[in-house]
Amino acid sequence: MSKIGQIRALVRNGLYYLTEHADDEASVDGFDIYDIEYGILNGRIRRTWPREGKYEIAGVSLDGRPIGIVCRITGTGKVRVITVYEDKPKVE
């Protein structure tokens, strides 16, 4: 199973949690738990940090806004959502 497939399966089964930081950052950008779930279930892995075992998922929220989610799979087999943000395009 692909890594995104593994993350999605864990989320579908409710085996995930948000850090306090992720919860705070999601609230600042107007996202709730349903937006985060939807973003993971319909997103793609954009970037990985192999040494830390972290993944950045780019997706969309329920209202269609771009959402970024950084997470990892814990040793106990859960997805730990580290941070959440509105994935705005970078202005150069």
C-alpha positions as CSV (number, residue, x, y, z in Angstrom):
1,M,0.0,0.0,0.0
2,S,1.3,3.5,-0.8
3,K,2.0,5.9,2.0
4,I,-0.9,8.1,1.1
5,G,-3.1,5.0,1.0
6,Q,-1.9,4.0,4.5
7,I,-2.6,7.5,5.9
8,R,-6.0,7.5,4.3
9,A,-6.9,4.1,5.7
10,L,-5.9,5.2,9.2
11,V,-7.9,8.4,9.0
12,R,-11.0,6.5,7.6
13,N,-10.8,4.2,10.6
14,G,-10.6,7.2,13.0
15,L,-7.0,6.4,14.0
16,Y,-5.6,9.9,13.9
17,Y,-5.4,12.9,16.3
18,L,-4.5,16.6,16.1
19,T,-1.7,18.2,18.1
20,E,-2.7,21.3,20.1
21,H,-0.7,23.3,17.5
22,A,-2.6,21.8,14.6
23,D,-5.9,22.4,16.3
24,D,-5.0,26.1,16.9
25,E,-3.7,26.7,13.4
26,A,-6.7,25.1,11.8
27,S,-9.0,27.3,13.9
28,V,-7.0,30.4,12.8
29,D,-7.6,29.6,9.1
30,G,-11.3,28.6,9.7
31,F,-10.8,24.9,9.2
32,D,-12.5,22.2,11.4
33,I,-11.9,18.5,11.8
34,Y,-14.1,17.6,8.8
35,D,-12.0,19.9,6.5
36,I,-8.8,18.2,7.7
37,E,-10.3,14.7,7.1
38,Y,-11.5,15.7,3.7
39,G,-8.1,17.2,2.8
40,I,-6.3,14.0,3.7
41,L,-8.8,11.7,2.0
42,N,-8.7,13.6,-1.2
43,G,-5.2,15.1,-1.2
44,R,-1.8,14.0,-2.3
45,I,1.6,13.9,-0.7
46,R,3.5,16.9,-2.0
47,R,6.6,16.7,0.2
48,T,8.3,14.3,2.6
49,W,10.8,14.5,5.3
50,P,12.2,11.0,5.4
51,R,14.5,11.5,8.4
52,E,11.6,12.8,10.5
53,G,9.0,10.5,8.9
54,K,6.7,13.5,8.1
55,Y,4.5,14.1,5.1
56,E,2.9,17.3,3.7
57,I,-0.5,16.6,2.1
58,A,-1.9,19.2,-0.3
59,G,-5.7,19.0,-0.7
60,V,-8.9,21.0,-0.5
61,S,-11.3,21.7,2.4
62,L,-15.0,21.0,2.2
63,D,-15.6,24.5,0.9
64,G,-13.0,24.1,-1.8
65,R,-10.2,26.2,-0.2
66,P,-6.7,24.7,-0.6
67,I,-5.5,23.1,2.6
68,G,-2.0,21.9,3.7
69,I,-1.6,19.2,6.3
70,V,1.7,18.0,7.8
71,C,1.5,14.7,9.6
72,R,3.3,11.5,10.5
73,I,2.4,7.9,11.3
74,T,3.3,7.2,15.0
75,G,4.8,4.0,16.3
76,T,1.4,3.1,17.6
77,G,-0.1,3.2,14.1
78,K,-2.0,6.5,14.3
79,V,-1.7,9.6,12.1
80,R,-0.5,12.5,14.1
81,V,-1.5,15.8,12.5
82,I,1.2,18.3,13.3
83,T,0.0,21.4,11.6
84,V,-2.8,22.6,9.3
85,Y,-2.8,25.7,7.1
86,E,-4.6,27.4,4.2
87,D,-2.3,26.5,1.3
88,K,-2.1,29.9,-0.3
89,P,0.1,30.4,-3.4
90,K,3.5,31.9,-2.7
91,V,3.9,35.5,-3.9
92,E,7.3,36.2,-5.5
